[in-house]
Amino acid sequence: MLRWLIGDVDDDPELVLQLVVTGSHLSRRFGHTVDDIVADGFEIDERVPMDLDDDTSFAAARATGECMSALADTFDRLQPDLLVVLGDRFEILAAASAALLVRLPLAHISGGETTVGAMDEAIRHAITKMAHLHFPAAEEYRRRIIQLGEQPDKIHTVGALALDNIERLDLLDRTALSKAIGLDDRAPFFLITYHPVTLSAGHPAAGVNPLLEALETFSDHWLIFTGVNADPGNDSVTKAIHEFANRHKERTVVAASLGQTRSLSAMSHAAAVIGNSSSGIVEAPALCIPTVNTGDRQRGRMRAASVIDCDERADEIVDAIRTAISASFRAGFQDAAYPFGKPGATGRILEILKRTPLDNLLMKRFNDLSFC
């Protein structure tokens, strides 16, 4: 989602871009998406590898610490004036923590959101407290950042960056998409993304099997699975998906990463987006595509009318999918309000970054609220 902000910073004569790439971008098993960054023409100043081969929680903790140490060395070498980060991944926690300790001002995009079922929830709020400038997607999220004690004049509601992808990318038509990923260009299909539920009482991957069982019901639909993220439990999710795909080779596509253009193109033509990814909450509604959101991973986020929530039980998922693909449901949300603003977040962030003095940002005053 940062592609356009990176490009606009690089093109601005008043700014100097320094690009640091880490996490799953550098991992073959997660799509090695650093290749997409290079293909877009960007020069990478530093690559900071993370050991993501072990999917346990302890391995994630160790990898985060090692990444933090390596990023401290990177910041020492590059001497940036400001660090801009997006989201709530544990590699972003490493970057924010290193920035805090080396007195590097931090701008955080997409703070103030809640995701009850994932450790991202705590990481996101921790980064908010370490950040000095905040760029939430919606007013509700801005209010939550104020509730966390941040100064209102340092919080700027800009809308969802994902909308800039939709507006600026040339999406593929159905024929071109089918040719690009090996899809039957006549059959309806679902776009499916499932990530581990890292704060669940059971195993983080427990919910993938009911989802796959539910998909057995819709034998007339093709299935496009996008890659699992690097959260603890990802091995089990990936294994279950590949075993399912091997039983249904005649109608299944599995990709570690589709890339932004193919991913959004697939979404725009899908009968429904299914799983527990934020893309079903933010991007799919912007494209007027119904979403079946399973389980607790995204619980707490704002919802568009096109999103159907259900428990991680096969029968409930089947019912939700049937509702999602019905003509009456689609007709019902076509004119509904979209909760994450309008395109142009990139430009809004860029202008605020340029006009904000960086001196005196580091020492923050806690913004107390009055309670009755």
C-alpha positions in Angstrom: 0.0 0.0 0.0 3.0 2.3 0.4 3.9 2.1 -3.3 2.4 5.5 -4.3 3.7 7.3 -1.2 7.2 5.9 -1.8 7.0 7.1 -5.5 5.7 10.5 -4.7 8.3 11.1 -2.0 11.0 10.0 -4.5 9.6 12.4 -7.1 9.4 15.4 -4.8 12.4 17.7 -5.2 12.2 18.8 -1.6 12.5 15.3 -0.1 15.0 12.5 -0.2 13.7 8.9 -0.2 15.5 6.2 1.8 13.9 2.8 1.4 14.4 0.0 3.9 12.9 -3.4 3.1 12.5 -6.2 5.7 10.2 -9.0 6.8 8.3 -11.2 4.4 9.3 -9.0 1.5 12.6 -10.8 1.5 11.3 -14.3 2.0 10.9 -16.8 -0.9 8.3 -18.7 1.0 6.1 -15.6 1.3 6.5 -14.5 -2.3 9.8 -12.5 -2.3 7.8 -9.3 -3.0 11.0 -7.3 -2.9 11.1 -8.2 -6.6 7.9 -6.1 -7.1 9.6 -3.2 -5.3 12.6 -3.4 -7.6 10.3 -3.8 -10.7 8.6 -0.6 -9.8 12.0 1.1 -10.2 12.9 1.9 -6.6 16.4 1.8 -5.3 16.5 0.0 -2.0 18.9 1.5 0.5 19.0 -1.4 3.0 17.6 -4.9 3.1 17.2 -6.3 6.6 16.5 -10.0 6.5 14.3 -11.7 9.2 14.4 -15.4 10.0 10.8 -16.4 9.2 11.4 -20.1 8.6 10.1 -21.1 12.1 6.4 -20.3 12.6 6.4 -20.5 16.4 5.6 -17.5 18.7 9.1 -17.8 20.3 10.7 -17.6 16.8 8.7 -14.5 16.0 9.9 -12.9 19.3 13.5 -13.7 18.5 13.2 -12.5 14.9 11.7 -9.2 16.1 14.6 -8.6 18.4 17.2 -9.5 15.8 15.4 -7.2 13.3 15.4 -4.4 15.8 19.2 -4.7 16.3 19.8 -4.7 12.6 17.5 -1.7 12.0 19.4 0.3 14.7 22.6 -0.3 12.6 20.6 0.8 9.5 19.4 4.0 11.0 22.9 4.8 12.2 24.2 4.4 8.7 21.5 6.2 6.8 20.8 9.0 9.4 17.2 9.7 8.3 15.2 12.7 9.6 11.9 10.8 9.8 10.8 7.2 9.7 7.4 6.4 8.0 5.8 3.1 8.8 2.4 1.5 8.1 0.4 -0.9 10.1 0.9 -3.4 12.8 3.3 -6.2 11.9 6.0 -7.4 14.3 8.7 -6.2 12.0 7.1 -2.7 12.2 7.2 -3.0 16.0 11.0 -3.7 15.6 11.4 -0.6 13.4 9.4 1.7 15.8 11.2 0.4 18.8 14.6 1.0 17.2 13.5 4.5 16.1 12.4 5.4 19.7 15.7 4.4 21.2 17.8 6.3 18.6 15.6 9.4 18.9 14.2 9.2 15.3 10.8 10.8 14.8 8.2 8.4 13.7 5.1 8.8 11.4 2.5 6.0 11.7 -0.1 5.2 9.1 -3.3 3.2 9.9 -3.2 3.6 13.7 -6.3 3.6 15.9 -7.8 0.4 14.5 -8.8 -2.6 16.5 -8.4 -6.3 15.6 -9.4 -8.3 18.6 -8.3 -11.7 17.4 -4.7 -10.8 16.5 -1.6 -9.7 18.3 -1.5 -6.9 15.8 -4.0 -5.2 18.1 -1.4 -4.6 20.8 1.4 -3.9 18.3 -0.6 -1.3 16.6 -1.4 0.7 19.8 2.2 0.3 21.0 3.5 1.9 17.7 0.9 4.7 18.2 2.5 5.5 21.6 6.0 5.6 20.0 4.9 7.7 17.0 4.9 11.5 16.7 2.7 11.9 13.6 -0.4 9.8 13.0 -2.3 9.2 9.8 -5.5 7.2 10.6 -7.9 6.1 7.9 -11.1 7.3 9.6 -12.5 9.7 12.2 -13.4 6.9 14.6 -9.7 5.8 14.5 -8.6 9.3 15.0 -10.7 9.5 18.2 -9.2 6.3 19.5 -5.7 7.7 19.0 -6.7 10.8 21.0 -8.0 8.4 23.7 -4.5 6.8 23.8 -3.2 10.2 24.9 -1.9 11.6 21.6 -2.1 15.3 20.7 -5.0 16.0 18.4 -3.0 18.4 16.2 -0.6 15.6 15.4 -3.4 13.3 14.2 -4.5 13.6 10.6 -7.4 11.6 9.1 -6.4 10.8 5.6 -8.5 7.9 4.4 -7.3 4.4 3.4 -4.2 4.2 1.3 -5.6 1.1 -0.4 -8.0 3.4 -2.3 -5.0 5.0 -4.1 -4.1 1.5 -5.4 -7.5 1.0 -6.8 -7.6 4.5 -8.4 -4.0 4.5 -9.8 -3.5 0.9 -10.9 -4.7 -0.3 -14.3 -6.7 -3.4 -13.3 -6.9 -6.4 -15.6 -10.1 -7.4 -17.3 -11.5 -10.8 -16.7 -9.8 -12.4 -19.8 -6.4 -10.9 -19.0 -6.7 -12.0 -15.4 -7.6 -15.5 -16.3 -4.6 -15.8 -18.6 -2.3 -14.3 -16.0 -3.1 -16.8 -13.2 -4.4 -19.8 -15.0 -8.1 -19.3 -14.3 -11.1 -20.5 -16.3 -12.3 -17.2 -17.7 -16.0 -18.3 -17.7 -16.4 -19.8 -14.2 -17.3 -17.7 -11.2 -14.6 -17.7 -8.5 -13.9 -16.8 -4.9 -10.8 -14.9 -3.7 -9.7 -16.5 -0.4 -7.2 -15.3 2.2 -6.8 -16.8 5.6 -4.3 -15.8 8.3 -3.6 -17.4 11.7 -5.7 -16.0 14.5 -2.8 -15.3 16.9 -4.8 -14.6 20.0 -7.3 -17.4 19.8 -7.8 -19.8 22.7 -6.9 -22.8 20.4 -4.4 -23.2 17.7 -4.0 -20.1 15.5 -4.8 -22.2 12.4 -7.9 -24.0 13.8 -10.3 -21.9 11.7 -8.9 -22.8 8.3 -10.4 -26.4 8.3 -14.0 -25.3 8.7 -13.4 -22.7 5.9 -12.1 -25.4 3.6 -14.9 -27.7 4.5 -17.4 -25.0 3.6 -15.8 -24.4 0.2 -16.4 -28.0 -0.7 -20.1 -27.0 -1.0 -19.5 -24.6 -3.9 -18.1 -27.0 -6.5 -19.3 -24.7 -9.4 -16.8 -21.9 -8.2 -13.1 -21.7 -8.8 -11.0 -20.9 -5.8 -8.0 -18.5 -5.7 -6.0 -18.7 -2.5 -3.6 -15.9 -1.8 -0.6 -16.4 0.5 -0.7 -16.8 4.3 1.2 -14.1 6.3 4.2 -14.8 8.5 2.3 -14.9 11.8 2.9 -17.9 14.2 0.8 -20.8 13.0 1.3 -20.1 9.3 2.8 -23.5 8.5 -0.4 -25.3 9.5 -2.6 -22.9 7.5 -0.4 -23.2 4.4 -0.3 -27.0 4.6 -4.0 -27.3 5.0 -4.6 -25.1 1.9 -2.1 -26.9 -0.2 -3.6 -30.3 0.7 -7.0 -29.0 -0.2 -5.8 -27.5 -3.5 -4.2 -30.9 -4.4 -7.6 -32.5 -4.1 -9.2 -29.9 -6.2 -6.5 -29.1 -8.8 -9.2 -28.7 -11.5 -10.6 -25.5 -9.9 -7.9 -24.1 -7.6 -5.1 -21.5 -7.9 -2.7 -21.0 -5.0 -0.3 -18.0 -5.0 2.2 -16.9 -2.3 1.7 -13.4 -3.7 -0.4 -12.2 -6.6 1.1 -8.7 -6.5 -1.1 -5.6 -6.2 -2.4 -5.4 -9.7 -3.4 -9.1 -10.1 -4.7 -9.2 -6.5 -7.0 -6.2 -6.9 -8.0 -7.4 -10.4 -9.0 -10.7 -9.0 -10.9 -9.0 -6.2 -12.8 -6.8 -8.7 -14.0 -9.9 -10.6 -14.6 -12.2 -7.7 -18.1 -13.5 -6.7 -17.0 -12.9 -3.1 -13.9 -12.3 -1.0 -13.7 -14.9 1.8 -11.4 -15.4 4.9 -10.1 -13.1 7.6 -7.8 -10.6 5.9 -8.1 -6.9 6.2 -8.4 -6.7 2.4 -12.0 -8.0 2.8 -12.7 -5.2 5.1 -11.1 -2.3 3.3 -10.4 -3.1 -0.4 -13.4 -5.4 -1.3 -16.1 -2.9 -0.2 -14.4 -0.2 -2.2 -14.8 -2.4 -5.3 -18.4 -3.3 -4.4 -17.5 -6.9 -3.9 -19.2 -8.8 -1.0 -17.0 -10.2 1.8 -17.5 -13.2 4.1 -15.3 -12.4 7.1 -14.7 -15.5 9.3 -13.9 -15.5 13.0 -12.4 -13.0 15.3 -9.2 -11.8 13.6 -10.8 -8.6 12.2 -13.3 -8.1 15.0 -13.4 -4.5 16.0 -12.7 -2.9 12.6 -15.4 -0.7 11.1 -17.6 -2.5 8.6 -19.2 -1.6 5.3 -22.6 -3.0 4.5 -21.0 -5.5 2.0 -19.2 -7.4 4.8 -20.9 -10.5 6.4 -19.4 -11.7 9.6 -19.7 -15.4 10.7 -18.2 -17.8 13.2 -15.5 -20.3 12.1 -18.0 -23.1 11.6 -18.6 -24.8 8.3 -22.3 -24.4 8.3 -22.2 -20.7 9.2 -19.6 -20.0 6.5 -21.8 -21.9 3.9 -24.8 -19.8 4.8 -22.8 -16.6 4.7 -21.3 -17.4 1.3 -24.8 -18.2 -0.1 -26.0 -14.8 1.2 -23.0 -13.0 -0.2 -23.4 -14.3 -3.8 -27.2 -13.7 -3.9 -28.4 -11.0 -6.2 -30.5 -9.4 -3.4 -27.5 -9.0 -1.1 -25.4 -7.4 -3.8 -28.2 -5.0 -4.7 -28.6 -4.0 -1.1 -25.1 -2.5 -0.6 -24.4 -0.9 -4.0 -25.2 2.6 -2.7 -24.1 2.1 0.9 -21.6 4.5 2.5 -17.9 3.5 2.4 -16.3 4.1 5.9 -12.7 4.6 4.9 -12.8 8.0 3.1 -11.9 8.8 -0.5 -8.8 8.3 -2.7 -6.0 10.7 -2.3 -4.5 9.6 1.1 -1.0 9.6 -0.5 -1.2 13.2 -1.4 -2.6 14.2 1.9 0.1 12.4 3.8 2.8 13.9 1.6 1.7 17.5 2.1 1.5 17.1 5.9 4.9 15.5 6.1 6.3 18.4 4.1 4.8 21.2 6.2 5.4 19.7 9.6 8.5 21.0 11.4 10.6 18.0 12.7 12.2 19.9 15.5 10.5 19.5 18.9 8.5 16.4 17.7 10.3 14.0 20.0 9.1 15.3 23.4 5.4 14.5 23.5 2.9 15.7 26.1 0.2 13.2 27.1 -3.2 14.5 26.1 -5.4 13.9 29.2 -9.1 13.5 28.7 -11.7 14.8 31.2 -13.9 12.0 32.6 -17.0 12.5 34.7 
